[in-house]
Amino acid sequence: MHHYNVGALTRHRKELIITGIGFFFIMFATFTVFNENIVYSYSYNGRALGYVEKEADVIKILDLAGETLSEQTKADIKIIPYENITFNTVSAANKDVDDIDTVLKRLTYMTDLEVKAYGIYADGKLVTIVENQDKGLKTLSKVKEHFMPETDGVKYLSAEFKESIEFKEIDTVLANVNTADTAASKLIKEEQIVINHTIKQEETYDSIAKLYGTSVEALLKQNSGVNQDAAQEGEVLFVVSEVPKLTIVTIEERKTDEELEFEVEEKESPNLYKGEEFISQRGSNGRAITESKVTRENGKMTVEEIIEQEILEKPVTEIILIGTKKAPPKQGTGSYVTPVNGGILTSSYGMRWGRMHYGIDLAAPVGTPLHAADGGTVTFAGYKGAYGYCVIINHGANSETLYGHNNTLAVSVGEKVFKDQVIGTVGNTGRSTGPHCHFEVHINGQTVDPQLYL
C-alpha cells in the first residue's frame, strides 16, 4: 500500500504542483482586489470624521494635532489612538479619501475634544473650569485684583476668599474650558454657566451631581429627555448652574483727608409759631486726617476701626428753631405788621429817579425770614419779572400785599397763612440793586403807601 501510494504521488506530482500554484494566484488576486476596494473610516469618540487609505495616515499625526490644539487653546490635549480615535474598514466605493493635511484640519477644528482640565470649587460647588491649576490660581488672583484697586493712601494687609476654595481635575470637553480672564469675569459678574457632560462608563447621576456640586434632582430636572432611572453611557447631560459670586475679604490700612459731617440740633422757640421752622445757625462740615483699618467684602466696607484722627477743622452744628407759639387765625385782621424784622427802610413810596416807586424797600441780609403782613390766602408764589421771586397774599376786604425780590419761597398758591407767618426769605432776585424786600399794599386794586398801614 505504501509503495502504491508513493508511486501514485510520483505520477501526479506535476498535476498537484500546477493546481497549488493556481490556487495561490487566485487567493493573491482576490486579496489584492479586496485591498484595493476598501478604506478606513476614522472617528473621534464615536463621531465620524472622514476616510483614509491607511490607519497610519491618522495615527502618525495625532501627536502633532494634539500639540497644535494645545497651543491654540492653551489646554493640555492628547488624542490617544484606538481610544479617542477608532477605525472601521468600509468599501471604498463613492468615498472621498482624506490626505494628511485634511486629516490634521479635521482634528484641529474640533471643539468637542475631551480634555483634562481643572474645576474651581467654592464650598463644594463648581464655579468655573480652567485649563490647569496654574490658570486657576491666576483666575483667583484676577478676582482679588478687581476688588483691590490701587488708591493713594491705601495699603492692603490681606485678601482672602470667604468661601473654601479647592481645585479638582476633571474630564470635560474643550468648549467648557475658560481662559483665566473669562473665568475671572464670570466670577466677578456672577454669570450662569452651562456645561455639556457626556456620561462615561460606570458613572451614575449621583457621581455626576457631586462632580459639579449640584443635586441629582436638579440634574434630572434640567435633563428631562434622558433615562431618569439610570445614567446611560454616551448620553449628553446639560449642567446649568448659577455661579456664586466669590466673596473677597480685604483688610486695608488707609490714611484719608475727609470731611466730617455736621450735626443738626433742634431747639424750641417761643418767638415762632407752631409749624414754623427757622435755621438760626447754618451747619458746615469739618475736615480731618484719619488713619483707619478697614475690612471690606467685595469692595463694600463692613468694619472700620479708627486708629488715629487729626482734626483740621471742627464741624459747625446746624441749629433749627422750632416754633411753639400758638398761631393766629389764617385770615385777614385789617392791620399789618412789618414783613421784615429789623429791616432798614432804604426807599419810600412815591416818585423815584423820575418814575413811580409803588412800594417800600426794606433792606436785610439774604436769608432773613420774610413774614406775612396779615393773614389771608396766597394768590401768587413764583417768579414775576422784575420782582424776581414774589409772593402775593389776598387779605379780604379788597386788600392784598406783595413781597418781591425773595431768595426762597415757603408757601404756594391757594395756601392759607396767618399774620406774621414766615412765607419766605429776603433775597436779591429780579431787578434789584441789593438784598431787600420790596413791599406793596393794594387797596381796591390800587397801590397805597405801606407806611400808612404798618
C-alpha positions, 0 to 999 in steps of 0.5 A: 500500500505504501509503495502504491501510494508513493508511486501514485504521488510520483505520477501526479506530482506535476498535476498537484504542483500546477493546481497549488500554484493556481490556487495561490494566484487566485487567493493573491488576486482576490486579496489584492482586489479586496485591498484595493476596494476598501478604506478606513473610516476614522472617528473621534469618540464615536463621531465620524470624521472622514476616510483614509487609505491607511490607519497610519495616515491618522495615527502618525499625526495625532501627536502633532494635532494634539500639540497644535490644539494645545497651543491654540487653546492653551489646554493640555490635549492628547488624542490617544489612538484606538481610544479617542480615535477608532477605525472601521474598514468600509468599501471604498466605493463613492468615498472621498479619501482624506490626505494628511493635511485634511486629516490634521484640519479635521482634528484641529477644528474640533471643539468637542475634544475631551480634555483634562482640565481643572474645576474651581470649587467654592464650598463644594460647588463648581464655579468655573473650569480652567485649563490647569491649576496654574490658570486657576490660581491666576483666575483667583488672583484676577478676582482679588485684583478687581476688588483691590484697586490701587488708591493713594493712601491705601495699603492692603494687609490681606485678601482672602476668599470667604468661601473654601476654595479647592481645585479638582481635575476633571474630564470635560470637553474643550468648549467648557474650558475658560481662559483665566480672564473669562473665568475671572469675569464670570466670577466677578459678574456672577454669570450662569454657566452651562456645561455639556457632560457626556456620561462615561462608563460606570458613572451614575447621576449621583457621581455626576451631581457631586462632580459639579456640586449640584443635586441629582434632582436638579440634574434630572430636572434640567435633563428631562429627555434622558433615562431618569432611572439610570445614567446611560453611557454616551448620553449628553447631560446639560449642567446649568448652574448659577455661579456664586459670586466669590466673596473677597475679604480685604483688610486695608490700612488707609490714611484719608483727608475727609470731611466730617459731617455736621450735626443738626440740633433742634431747639424750641422757640417761643418767638415762632409759631407752631409749624414754623421752622427757622435755621438760626445757625447754618451747619458746615462740615469739618475736615480731618486726617484719619488713619483707619483699618478697614475690612471690606467684602467685595469692595463694600466696607463692613468694619472700620476701626479708627486708629488715629484722627487729626482734626483740621477743622471742627464741624459747625452744628446746624441749629433749627428753631422750632416754633411753639407759639400758638398761631393766629387765625389764617385770615385777614385782621385789617392791620399789618405788621412789618414783613421784615424784622429789623429791616432798614427802610432804604426807599419810600413810596412815591416818585423815584429817579423820575418814575413811580416807586409803588412800594417800600424797600426794606433792606436785610441780609439774604436769608432773613425770614420774610413774614406775612403782613396779615393773614389771608390766602396766597394768590401768587408764589413764583417768579414775576419779572422784575420782582424776581421771586414774589409772593402775593397774599389776598387779605379780604376786604379788597386788600392784598400785599406783595413781597418781591425780590425773595431768595426762597419761597415757603408757601404756594398758591391757594395756601392759607397763612396767618399774620406774621407767618414766615412765607419766605426769605429776603433775597436779591432776585429780579431787578434789584440793586441789593438784598431787600424786600420790596413791599406793596399794599393794594387797596381796591386794586390800587397801590397805597403807601405801606407806611400808612398801614404798618 
